[in-house]
Amino acid sequence: MSLQSAPRGRHLLIVDDDDRIRDLLKEYLSRAGFRVTAAAGGAPARSLLATLDFDLAVFDVMMPGEDGFSLTRWLRDQRGAAGRTPVLMLTARGDASDRIEGLKLGADDYLGKPFEPEELLLRIEAILRRAQDRPQPGGVLSLGRCAFDAERGELTCEGEPVRLTEAEVALLRQLARTPHEPVDRLELARGSVDPSGRAVDVQVTRLRRKIEDDPKAPRYLQTVRGIGYRLSPD
């Protein structure tokens, strides 16, 4: 099996409690040209993610203590570049509900065990290509006459600051993590005062009045039927 050469400097984090799988993945991906760091569980992975920059993280779902779902949720709650680290999830469970849960939490892809190492490599490379092409939400997103600075949590329209509630800032930041991609309505409501999603609908309506030229025909804060909402900057 031939290995393709990875771009120089790409740093991967592998998190798996199985020593054999972790070592095999580290060896294989290192041979493919990546710089690879490995962790045996959630606690050491958090420490690494808090101190080092990674281009992509591979999380096993079924781990003792903190599982891959919880680790992904924690990562997506981090501010700055760390919270935008792409995630590929590995699992021995093939249930569609598990895959959907991982994607809702912000995972970029999902691969069931057992798998061919070459397929893992191809999926990693595909995620990295998408991440490279994706607008970086850490900067200022252009929304027509308005602009949203995700790091500062500030919205301006025609150069003038627009007042946002804390809930509206949090909602825009969640959507800005994956611009042009739908985010599940209930995921947006996670941790809010109304987990049913009704509060999110109210916030979206208010934000559209502040951002959109025509709130009834939104261009930037769009509804995705059956899923939730997406932010579509210029």
Stockholm file with secondary structure:
# STOCKHOLM 1.0

chainA/1-234         MSLQSAPRGRHLLIVDDDDRIRDLLKEYLSRAGFRVTAAAGGAPARSLLATLDFDLAVFDVMMPGEDGFSLTRWLRDQRGAAGRTPVLMLTARGDASDRIEGLKLGADDYLGKPFEPEELLLRIEAILRRAQDRPQPGGVLSLGRCAFDAERGELTCEGEPVRLTEAEVALLRQLARTPHEPVDRLELARGSVDPSGRAVDVQVTRLRRKIEDDPKAPRYLQTVRGIGYRLSPD
#=GR chainA/1-234 SS CCCCCCCTTCEEEEECSCHHHHHHHHHHHHHTTCEEEEESSHHHHHHHHHHSCCSEEEEESCCSSSCHHHHHHHHHTSCSSGGGCCEEEEESCCCHHHHHHHHHTTCSEEEESSCCHHHHHHHHHHHHHHHHHSCCTTSEEEETTEEEETTTTEEEETTEEECCCHHHHHHHHHHHTSTTSCEEHHHHHTTSSCTTSHHHHHHHHHHHHHHCSSTTSCSSEEEETTTEEEECCC
#=GC SS_cons         CCCCCCCTTCEEEEECSCHHHHHHHHHHHHHTTCEEEEESSHHHHHHHHHHSCCSEEEEESCCSSSCHHHHHHHHHTSCSSGGGCCEEEEESCCCHHHHHHHHHTTCSEEEESSCCHHHHHHHHHHHHHHHHHSCCTTSEEEETTEEEETTTTEEEETTEEECCCHHHHHHHHHHHTSTTSCEEHHHHHTTSSCTTSHHHHHHHHHHHHHHCSSTTSCSSEEEETTTEEEECCC
//
